[in-house]
Amino acid sequence: MLLEESGGGLVQPGESLTLSCVTSGFTFSNYHMSWHRQAPGKERELVATITTDETLTTYADSVKGRFTISRDNAKKTVYLRMNSLKPEDTAVYYCLANSYAHSYWGKGTQVTVSS
């Protein structure tokens, strides 16, 4: 099972990034997907979720209206579009694949928002 995040980097406040999480080794369409993040010295927190059929998405209050989660089951990839980035969005971002029986984490991608 492989989940590989990409798209992180250093951006200025107000700018945008799109993270991708490419997966392999499991049936992607059977897994709910989510993005999480962990800032230095803080616990990992849930950022956004999306169901297998994309009918339901949820967001942390801190990112609602700025971030958008989406998925492409044909490409076995989940995305996180991040707009209007703030310094407090600085963290390592992880994707998670979750089913009733299994959960798989990626290794993360660093997002730094700084002027």
Phi, psi and chi 1 to 4 in degrees:
 res  aa     phi    psi   chi1   chi2   chi3   chi4
   1 MET       -  128.9  -81.1   58.6   67.9      -
   2 LEU  -134.4  129.7  179.8   65.1      -      -
   3 LEU  -127.7  119.1  -68.4   81.0      -      -
   4 GLU  -123.2  111.4 -171.5  166.5    7.7      -
   5 GLU   -84.5  149.5  -58.4   93.8  -21.9      -
   6 SER  -154.5  169.4   63.1      -      -      -
   7 GLY   103.1   -4.4      -      -      -      -
   8 GLY   -72.9  174.0      -      -      -      -
   9 GLY   164.2 -169.3      -      -      -      -
  10 LEU  -103.0  122.4  171.9   63.3      -      -
  11 VAL  -133.9  163.8  -63.9      -      -      -
  12 GLN   -89.5  157.4  -65.3 -172.3  -13.3      -
  13 PRO   -54.9  138.2  -27.9   36.3      -      -
  14 GLY    93.0  -14.7      -      -      -      -
  15 GLU   -83.3  178.1  -66.4 -174.1  -22.1      -
  16 SER  -125.0  155.6  -60.7      -      -      -
  17 LEU  -144.0  152.9  -79.8  174.7      -      -
  18 THR  -123.3  119.7  -62.0      -      -      -
  19 LEU   -91.6  146.2  -54.4 -176.7      -      -
  20 SER  -124.9  148.7  -59.8      -      -      -
  21 CYS  -132.6  104.8  174.5      -      -      -
  22 VAL   -92.2  134.0  179.1      -      -      -
  23 THR  -122.7  160.3   73.2      -      -      -
  24 SER  -160.4  160.6   61.9      -      -      -
  25 GLY    93.5   -1.2      -      -      -      -
  26 PHE  -152.1  168.3   59.8   97.4      -      -
  27 THR   -82.6   93.2  -54.0      -      -      -
  28 PHE   -53.0  -42.4  178.6   79.8      -      -
  29 SER   -66.6  -12.7   57.9      -      -      -
  30 ASN   -92.2   -1.1  -70.2  -13.0      -      -
  31 TYR  -114.9  131.2  -75.4   71.2      -      -
  32 HIS   -67.9  143.7  -59.4  -55.9      -      -
  33 MET  -120.2  151.4  -62.0  -61.4  -63.2      -
  34 SER  -151.0  159.2   55.5      -      -      -
  35 TRP  -113.0  139.8  -74.0   94.6      -      -
  36 HIS  -131.1  163.6  -56.6 -110.8      -      -
  37 ARG  -145.1  155.2   67.0 -174.2 -178.6 -173.9
  38 GLN  -138.5  116.9 -172.4  165.9   18.4      -
  39 ALA   -89.5  157.5      -      -      -      -
  40 PRO   -55.3  129.9  -26.0   34.7      -      -
  41 GLY    76.5    5.1      -      -      -      -
  42 LYS  -122.0  162.5  -64.8 -172.5  177.1 -179.4
  43 GLU   -77.0  156.3  -65.6 -172.0   -7.0      -
  44 ARG   -66.6  136.5 -167.5  172.2  -62.9 -171.2
  45 GLU  -127.5  151.4   64.5  172.4  -11.0      -
  46 LEU   -76.4  132.5  175.8   63.8      -      -
  47 VAL  -104.4  -50.2  174.6      -      -      -
  48 ALA  -158.5  151.8      -      -      -      -
  49 THR  -132.4  156.8   68.6      -      -      -
  50 ILE  -147.0  136.4 -173.2  166.7      -      -
  51 THR   -77.5  171.3   51.5      -      -      -
  52 THR   -58.4  -37.2   55.0      -      -      -
  53 ASP  -101.4   11.8   59.1    1.5      -      -
  54 GLU    67.3   11.6  -54.3  178.1   68.8      -
  55 THR   -78.5  -19.4   56.5      -      -      -
  56 LEU  -136.2  129.9  178.7   64.2      -      -
  57 THR  -126.0  148.6   57.9      -      -      -
  58 THR  -133.3  155.0   65.4      -      -      -
  59 TYR  -139.0  148.2  -62.7   92.2      -      -
  60 ALA   -65.3  147.4      -      -      -      -
  61 ASP   -56.3  -34.5  -72.8  -17.5      -      -
  62 SER   -68.8  -17.5   59.0      -      -      -
  63 VAL  -119.0   -4.7  -52.4      -      -      -
  64 LYS   -59.2  130.8 -155.7  169.5  -69.1 -176.4
  65 GLY    90.0  -13.2      -      -      -      -
  66 ARG  -114.2  -33.1  -61.1 -171.6  -62.7  122.7
  67 PHE  -108.0  148.3  -70.4   12.1      -      -
  68 THR  -135.2  124.7  -57.4      -      -      -
  69 ILE   -97.3  141.9 -171.8  170.9      -      -
  70 SER  -150.4  168.0   62.0      -      -      -
  71 ARG  -146.1  155.5   65.3 -170.6  -67.4  162.0
  72 ASP  -127.9  101.6 -175.0  -28.2      -      -
  73 ASN   -66.3  -29.0  -75.4  -14.2      -      -
  74 ALA   -68.2  -34.9      -      -      -      -
  75 LYS   -94.1   -2.3  -66.2 -177.0  178.1  179.6
  76 LYS    55.0   44.4  -58.2 -179.2 -179.7 -179.6
  77 THR  -134.5  141.2  -58.8      -      -      -
  78 VAL  -117.7  145.5   61.6      -      -      -
  79 TYR  -123.0  157.0  -55.3   95.1      -      -
  80 LEU  -136.4  108.5 -174.8   68.0      -      -
  81 ARG   -88.9  124.7  173.3   66.5  176.6  178.3
  82 MET  -119.7  114.0  -53.8 -174.5  -66.2      -
  83 ASN  -109.2  162.7  -65.4  -31.4      -      -
  84 SER    48.6   50.6  -57.0      -      -      -
  85 LEU   -64.4  145.8  -77.5  161.5      -      -
  86 LYS  -121.3  157.8  -55.6  175.6 -179.1  179.8
  87 PRO   -55.7  -33.0  -29.6   37.2      -      -
  88 GLU   -73.1   -4.6   50.2  -96.8   44.2      -
  89 ASP   -84.1   -5.6  -65.7  -40.8      -      -
  90 THR   -61.4  124.4  -65.4      -      -      -
  91 ALA  -178.4  171.0      -      -      -      -
  92 VAL   -89.6  128.9  178.2      -      -      -
  93 TYR  -104.2  131.5  -76.0   71.5      -      -
  94 TYR  -121.8  145.8  -58.4   88.1      -      -
  95 CYS  -103.9  151.7   63.0      -      -      -
  96 LEU  -133.0  131.8  169.6   67.5      -      -
  97 ALA  -104.8  128.6      -      -      -      -
  98 ASN  -135.5  128.0 -167.2   40.0      -      -
  99 SER  -128.5 -175.8   73.5      -      -      -
 100 TYR   -65.7  -27.3  -67.9  109.8      -      -
 101 ALA  -105.5  -27.6      -      -      -      -
 102 HIS  -140.2  154.6  -57.7  -74.1      -      -
 103 SER  -138.0  138.0  -65.0      -      -      -
 104 TYR  -133.2  134.2  -53.1  118.0      -      -
 105 TRP  -108.1  148.0  -73.7   95.3      -      -
 106 GLY   -85.4  177.7      -      -      -      -
 107 LYS   -93.3   -8.3  -67.2 -174.4  176.8 -179.5
 108 GLY    96.4  159.0      -      -      -      -
 109 THR  -137.8  137.8 -175.2      -      -      -
 110 GLN   -83.0  131.4  175.5   70.8   46.7      -
 111 VAL  -119.3  123.9  172.7      -      -      -
 112 THR  -124.0  124.1  -57.0      -      -      -
 113 VAL  -114.2  111.7 -175.1      -      -      -
 114 SER  -156.1  145.2  175.3      -      -      -
 115 SER   -93.8      -   55.1      -      -      -
